[in-house]
Amino acid sequence: MKNIVIFLLLMGLTISVQAGVVGQPLAYRDGETVMRGYLAYDDAIEGNRPGILVVHEWWGHNDYARRRAEQLAGMGYTALAVDMYGEGKQAAHPKDAGKFAGEVKKNMAVATARFEAARDLLAAHPTVKGDAISAIGYCFGGGIVLEMARRGVDLDLVASFHGSLPTEHPAQTGKVKAEVLVFNGAADPFVKPEQIEAFVAEMEAAGVKYSFTNYDGAKHSFTNKDADAYGEKFSLPLAYDEAADNQSWETLSQALRKAYGK
């Protein structure tokens, strides 16, 4: 299902975040729900370029997702940190985060509409080559981008970082358009060995081009430098892992360069 994307407003001036890279908080709609995203691109680059969607962790659309969008912009892409909760909602406690994420995941038709609204918004941006769109996601967002790939959303590549793997709608042969990359912490207690086995079997059965990388000793949220603070504050098995973060990002970078010749 395609959604008509409506630009509502720019929330403040364009922000220069580094040499050449600018960020634009913006709002858009999925039906009656206002979504609050953040677009980043390098205004020193001429011509159209691929677009990358960034889907946030279960905490909601926050600075971490925006920083990743800015990082992608610095690599020559236009990136949109999306809002899957609506109104830019953020959770201050794991109970709220679980509630927000659960509300989205229990209605995948709504989740798909919100994701496609963001995809249409990004594809329509004047810096973007509209038929060259990929998506990455973290934690909750990692599970979301995998679900979008399974549902045949028009994406070139999806990458899940410490994301959830189970699904009620397994990939079907010929439906998945995207190359699928999964980066997982081998010491992440939220991702069970049987879930990994089921995911690999699912991808193999559907003939999906995919890779699955397990990082020894890495826990949940291993790419987020705030993970240690979150883990200590809420007694959760979260931890930043610099080596796994850097290695997974380099693998993503290489895959994007291969896909887009950049």
C-alpha positions as CSV (number, residue, x, y, z in Angstrom):
1,M,0.0,0.0,0.0
2,K,1.4,3.4,-1.0
3,N,0.7,6.4,1.2
4,I,0.4,10.0,0.2
5,V,3.1,11.8,2.1
6,I,2.3,15.4,3.2
7,F,5.0,17.8,4.3
8,L,3.6,19.7,7.2
9,L,6.3,21.9,8.6
10,L,10.0,22.3,9.3
11,M,10.4,22.6,13.0
12,G,13.0,25.3,13.1
13,L,15.9,26.2,10.8
14,T,18.1,23.8,9.0
15,I,20.9,22.8,11.3
16,S,24.5,22.5,10.2
17,V,25.9,19.4,12.1
18,Q,29.3,19.1,10.4
19,A,31.0,20.4,7.3
20,G,28.6,20.0,4.5
21,V,26.0,18.0,6.4
22,V,22.8,19.6,7.4
23,G,19.9,18.2,9.5
24,Q,16.2,19.1,9.2
25,P,13.6,18.1,11.8
26,L,10.4,17.7,9.9
27,A,6.8,16.4,10.3
28,Y,4.8,14.3,8.0
29,R,1.6,12.3,8.1
30,D,0.4,8.8,8.0
31,G,-3.4,9.3,7.8
32,E,-4.3,11.4,10.8
33,T,-1.1,10.6,12.7
34,V,1.6,13.2,12.7
35,M,5.1,11.6,12.5
36,R,8.1,13.6,13.5
37,G,11.3,12.6,11.7
38,Y,14.7,14.0,11.0
39,L,16.4,14.3,7.5
40,A,20.1,14.6,7.0
41,Y,22.1,15.2,3.8
42,D,25.3,16.8,2.6
43,D,24.4,20.0,0.7
44,A,27.9,20.2,-0.8
45,I,27.0,17.1,-3.0
46,E,25.4,17.8,-6.3
47,G,22.8,15.6,-7.9
48,N,20.6,12.8,-6.6
49,R,21.9,10.1,-4.3
50,P,20.5,6.9,-2.6
51,G,18.3,7.4,0.5
52,I,18.5,5.4,3.7
53,L,15.8,5.1,6.3
54,V,16.9,4.8,10.0
55,V,14.4,3.1,12.4
56,H,14.9,3.8,16.1
57,E,15.3,1.6,19.1
58,W,12.4,0.9,21.4
59,W,13.1,4.1,23.2
60,G,11.6,6.0,20.3
61,H,12.9,8.6,17.8
62,N,15.8,10.1,19.7
63,D,19.3,11.6,19.3
64,Y,20.8,8.2,18.6
65,A,18.8,7.6,15.5
66,R,19.5,11.2,14.4
67,R,23.2,10.7,14.8
68,R,23.1,7.6,12.6
69,A,21.3,9.6,10.0
70,E,23.9,12.3,10.1
71,Q,26.7,9.6,9.9
72,L,25.1,8.3,6.7
73,A,24.7,11.8,5.3
74,G,28.5,12.2,5.8
75,M,29.0,9.1,3.7
76,G,27.1,10.7,0.8
77,Y,23.5,9.4,1.3
78,T,20.4,11.3,2.3
79,A,19.1,9.7,5.5
80,L,15.7,9.9,7.3
81,A,15.5,9.0,10.9
82,V,11.8,7.9,11.0
83,D,9.2,8.0,13.7
84,M,7.3,4.8,14.2
85,Y,5.4,5.8,17.3
86,G,3.8,9.0,16.2
87,E,4.2,12.6,17.6
88,G,7.9,11.8,18.2
89,K,7.0,9.9,21.4
90,Q,10.0,8.8,23.5
91,A,10.1,6.4,26.4
92,A,11.9,7.3,29.7
93,H,11.5,3.8,31.2
94,P,11.6,0.2,29.7
95,K,8.0,-0.3,30.6
96,D,6.9,2.6,28.4
97,A,9.4,1.5,25.7
98,G,7.9,-2.0,25.7
99,K,4.4,-0.6,25.6
100,F,5.1,1.7,22.6
101,A,6.9,-1.0,20.7
102,G,4.2,-3.6,21.4
103,E,1.5,-1.3,20.2
104,V,3.2,-1.0,16.8
105,K,4.2,-4.6,16.5
106,K,0.7,-5.9,17.2
107,N,-0.7,-4.1,14.2
108,M,1.8,-4.6,11.4
109,A,-0.7,-3.1,8.9
110,V,-0.3,0.2,10.7
111,A,3.5,-0.3,11.1
112,T,3.8,-0.9,7.3
113,A,1.8,2.2,6.5
114,R,3.9,4.3,8.8
115,F,7.1,2.9,7.3
116,E,5.9,3.4,3.7
117,A,4.9,7.0,4.5
118,A,8.5,7.6,5.6
119,R,9.8,5.8,2.5
120,D,7.7,7.9,0.2
121,L,8.8,11.1,2.0
122,L,12.5,10.2,1.6
123,A,12.0,9.1,-2.1
124,A,10.4,12.5,-2.9
125,H,13.2,14.6,-1.5
126,P,15.0,16.5,-4.2
127,T,18.4,15.1,-3.2
128,V,17.3,11.5,-3.5
129,K,17.2,9.1,-6.4
130,G,13.8,7.8,-5.7
131,D,14.3,4.2,-6.8
132,A,17.4,3.7,-4.6
133,I,16.2,3.3,-1.0
134,S,17.5,1.1,1.8
135,A,16.7,0.9,5.5
136,I,18.6,0.1,8.7
137,G,17.2,-0.4,12.2
138,Y,18.2,-0.9,15.8
139,C,16.6,-3.1,18.4
140,F,12.9,-2.6,17.8
141,G,13.9,-0.9,14.5
142,G,15.9,-3.9,13.4
143,G,12.9,-6.1,13.8
144,I,10.8,-3.5,11.9
145,V,13.1,-3.4,8.8
146,L,13.2,-7.2,8.7
147,E,9.4,-7.2,8.7
148,M,9.3,-4.7,5.9
149,A,11.7,-6.8,3.8
150,R,9.5,-9.9,4.5
151,R,6.4,-7.9,3.3
152,G,8.1,-7.0,0.0
153,V,8.5,-3.3,0.6
154,D,10.6,-1.8,-2.2
155,L,14.0,-1.6,-0.6
156,D,17.5,-2.5,-2.0
157,L,19.0,-3.5,1.3
158,V,18.0,-3.8,5.0
159,A,20.3,-4.1,7.9
160,S,19.2,-5.1,11.4
161,F,21.5,-4.2,14.4
162,H,20.7,-6.2,17.6
163,G,17.1,-6.5,16.3
164,S,14.4,-9.1,17.0
165,L,14.1,-12.1,14.7
166,P,10.8,-13.9,15.3
167,T,7.9,-13.2,12.9
168,E,4.3,-14.3,12.3
169,H,4.7,-13.8,8.6
170,P,7.8,-15.6,7.4
171,A,9.5,-14.6,4.1
172,Q,8.0,-16.2,1.0
173,T,10.0,-17.2,-2.1
174,G,10.2,-14.3,-4.5
175,K,8.6,-11.7,-2.3
176,V,11.7,-10.2,-0.6
177,K,13.3,-7.6,-2.8
178,A,16.0,-6.5,-0.4
179,E,19.4,-7.9,0.5
180,V,19.2,-8.7,4.2
181,L,22.0,-8.1,6.7
182,V,21.7,-9.0,10.4
183,F,24.2,-8.0,13.0
184,N,23.7,-9.8,16.4
185,G,25.4,-9.9,19.7
186,A,26.2,-13.5,20.6
187,A,25.8,-12.7,24.3
188,D,22.4,-11.0,23.8
189,P,19.9,-12.9,26.0
190,F,17.0,-11.4,24.1
191,V,17.9,-13.4,21.0
192,K,17.7,-17.1,21.6
193,P,19.7,-19.7,19.6
194,E,16.5,-21.3,18.4
195,Q,15.4,-18.0,17.0
196,I,18.6,-17.7,15.1
197,E,18.2,-21.2,13.7
198,A,14.6,-20.4,12.7
199,F,15.6,-17.1,11.0
200,V,18.4,-18.8,9.0
201,A,16.1,-21.6,7.9
202,E,13.5,-19.0,6.9
203,M,15.9,-17.0,4.8
204,E,17.3,-20.2,3.1
205,A,13.8,-21.6,2.4
206,A,12.7,-18.3,0.8
207,G,15.9,-17.9,-1.3
208,V,16.8,-14.5,0.3
209,K,20.2,-13.0,-0.2
210,Y,21.3,-12.5,3.4
211,S,24.1,-12.6,5.9
212,F,24.0,-13.2,9.6
213,T,26.9,-12.1,11.8
214,N,27.3,-13.0,15.5
215,Y,29.7,-11.0,17.5
216,D,31.3,-12.9,20.4
217,G,30.7,-11.4,23.8
218,A,28.5,-8.6,22.4
219,K,25.3,-7.9,24.4
220,H,22.1,-6.2,23.4
221,S,22.4,-2.6,22.1
222,F,26.1,-3.1,21.3
223,T,26.2,-0.2,18.8
224,N,24.8,2.4,21.2
225,K,27.3,4.3,23.4
226,D,24.5,5.0,25.8
227,A,23.8,1.3,26.4
228,D,26.0,1.0,29.5
229,A,24.2,3.9,31.2
230,Y,20.8,2.4,30.3
231,G,21.9,-1.0,31.5
232,E,23.1,0.3,34.8
233,K,20.0,2.5,35.4
234,F,17.4,-0.2,34.6
235,S,19.4,-3.4,35.5
236,L,19.2,-4.6,31.9
237,P,21.8,-6.7,30.0
238,L,22.8,-3.9,27.7
239,A,26.4,-2.9,26.9
240,Y,28.3,-1.0,24.2
241,D,30.9,-3.0,22.3
242,E,33.2,-0.8,20.3
243,A,34.7,-3.5,18.2
244,A,31.3,-5.0,17.2
245,D,29.9,-1.5,16.6
246,N,32.8,-0.6,14.2
247,Q,32.9,-3.9,12.5
248,S,29.2,-4.0,11.8
249,W,29.1,-0.4,10.5
250,E,32.0,-1.2,8.2
251,T,30.2,-4.2,6.8
252,L,27.1,-2.1,6.2
253,S,29.2,0.6,4.5
254,Q,30.8,-2.0,2.2
255,A,27.4,-3.5,1.4
256,L,25.9,0.0,0.5
257,R,28.9,0.8,-1.6
258,K,28.5,-2.4,-3.5
259,A,24.8,-1.8,-3.9
260,Y,25.1,1.8,-5.1
261,G,28.6,2.0,-6.5
262,K,29.6,4.7,-4.0
